[in-house]
Amino acid sequence: PILFFLWGIKIVKEYREPLDKKLQYIFCANHFSYIDIPVMSSIPLAVVFVGEMSISKIPLFGYMYRKLHVLVDRQSNKSRYEAMKDSLEVFDRGFSLAIFPEGGIISRNPPELAAFKRGAFRVAIERNIPIVPVTLPYNYIFLPDDGKFLPSYRSLKIIFHEKIETSSYTEAEINRLNKRVFDIIAGELVKE
């Protein structure tokens, strides 16, 4: 948030339902831009991020990210297992979890979403944690993933949708929960 203040960029937050500071959530957001992580850090709760192992290689920021958040190498079964275990432990420490279920900046045609991975939904069902779908509609316009890093100055927006309770879902319904979250975010991206 300080970064945006210094840049003179405003983040507009839209809550479709108030967040309860006594609850823990899994925040699932679309991921089209490198600015997504800083924008998501404006979540008004204590949140641990799940991110790609490659983030740990960024000087200084990578060191801090590695110490505070959950890293995963999606090409490694062992790393995915460790990340799942670490994600479950986040809730024991009293934090919420933020994840980009596309598994990185995958889509080549924003605002078209790439398929969601299953990990966030497995964790939500196993721990009975509500999911809050999050739409970041303008980040890919503000800072496209085109290698140029030339920001386009405009307000940014983060939309927190109504939470989805996961108590009625079983492990066999991971795909149904995945599709529900995907459809909410994709539907909002089409509107914006």
NORCOR-V588687 format. One record per residue. N is the residue number from 0. PSI is psi in whole degrees, 0 to 359 (999 if undefined). Layout:
[[N	PSI] [N	PSI]]
//
This chain:
[[0	325] [1	321] [2	315] [3	322] [4	314] [5	325] [6	346] [7	26] [8	131] [9	136] [10	118] [11	121] [12	130] [13	121] [14	116] [15	344] [16	138] [17	145] [18	135] [19	115] [20	350] [21	349] [22	162] [23	148] [24	164] [25	117] [26	119] [27	119] [28	155] [29	158] [30	100] [31	351] [32	154] [33	346] [34	352] [35	318] [36	310] [37	323] [38	317] [39	339] [40	354] [41	3] [42	129] [43	34] [44	166] [45	115] [46	139] [47	135] [48	150] [49	124] [50	166] [51	143] [52	329] [53	336] [54	329] [55	347] [56	351] [57	126] [58	140] [59	298] [60	318] [61	320] [62	313] [63	318] [64	316] [65	324] [66	331] [67	339] [68	177] [69	124] [70	147] [71	137] [72	105] [73	350] [74	350] [75	122] [76	320] [77	316] [78	319] [79	320] [80	314] [81	319] [82	322] [83	314] [84	314] [85	323] [86	320] [87	322] [88	336] [89	320] [90	329] [91	333] [92	1] [93	13] [94	162] [95	172] [96	138] [97	131] [98	148] [99	97] [100	352] [101	342] [102	21] [103	185] [104	93] [105	317] [106	134] [107	356] [108	59] [109	142] [110	28] [111	124] [112	148] [113	162] [114	145] [115	141] [116	167] [117	346] [118	312] [119	324] [120	326] [121	314] [122	315] [123	316] [124	317] [125	321] [126	0] [127	49] [128	131] [129	147] [130	136] [131	108] [132	140] [133	129] [134	129] [135	89] [136	336] [137	356] [138	322] [139	340] [140	319] [141	311] [142	86] [143	153] [144	64] [145	9] [146	357] [147	335] [148	47] [149	99] [150	145] [151	113] [152	121] [153	165] [154	148] [155	160] [156	141] [157	124] [158	118] [159	112] [160	173] [161	143] [162	151] [163	115] [164	140] [165	2] [166	335] [167	357] [168	144] [169	169] [170	329] [171	347] [172	20] [173	316] [174	325] [175	318] [176	317] [177	311] [178	322] [179	314] [180	316] [181	313] [182	323] [183	311] [184	315] [185	320] [186	321] [187	322] [188	323] [189	321] [190	319] [191	999]]
//
